[in-house]
Amino acid sequence: MSETTTGRVDTNETSQSVAAISTRLTQAAALAKTTLVCADSEREAVRIVLDLDVPLSEAKTLHGAICLIDHINRKVAEATAPGD
């Protein structure tokens, strides 16, 4: 992610990260719905649910990254704030 001249991360990149999380969660929701509709057996349901692991893990990782970026941005803003 690129930084602006103030040291803050570009809002557009944060928006793209949020969109990526949304995409992963949408994929996970679609798989969950598929499980309810299409599972002919318990074994099939378990297989489909296990497929949720990757998109949920990716969404969790992206969420953690966004939280870290926000934390860094707040620290930079505090450090560069005029006259305390």
N, C-alpha and C positions, 0 to 999 in steps of 0.2 A: 504494500500500500504506500502510496506517495504522500508526502507531507507538503503542506502549504508553507509559505514563507514565515508564518507564525508558529510553525511546528505542529499545527493541528492536522489531523488526518482529513482528507477531502471527504465532504459529506456524501458526494456521489458514490464513492467507494463503499462507504458504510451502507448506503441504500442498496448497493449491489449485493453486499453480504447478507443483509436482511432478506433480500429477494431470494438468495441462494438457500437460506434457512427455510423460507416459505416453500420453496420448490421441494426440498427434502421432506418436509412435513406433509406436503400434499401427496407425495409419492407414498409415504408411510400410511396415510389415511386411505389412499386407494387400495393398498395391499390389505389393510384391515377389512375394508368393505368386501374385497374379493374373497377373503377368508370366510366371511359370514355367508356369502352367497354361493360360493363354488365348492366349498369343502365337502367332499363326499364321505370322508372318513376323518377320524381323529388324527391319523397319521398325516393326511393331506393338510389339515388345519395347522398342525404343528410346523410342517414344512413352510407353509405360507407365512406364518407368524415369524419364523426364524429369518425370513427374507426381510423383515422389518428392521433387523438389527443394523444393517449398513446405513440406510437413510437416517435412522434415528441417531446413530453414532455420529454421522457427518453433521447433522443439525446441532447436536450437543457441542461438537468441536467448534463449529462456526459461531454458536452463541457465546461460548467461552472467549473466543477471539474478539468478538464485538465488545463484550464486557471489559476485557483487558484494554482495548483501544480507548473505550470511554474513560476508564480509570486513568490511563496515561494522559489523555486530553485534559481531564480535570486537574491533574497534578501540574501539567505544563501551564495551564491557565492560572493556577494558584501561584506558581513560581514567577510568572511574568506579569502578574497583576500590579498595576501602579499603586504606589503609596499605601502601605498597610499601617 
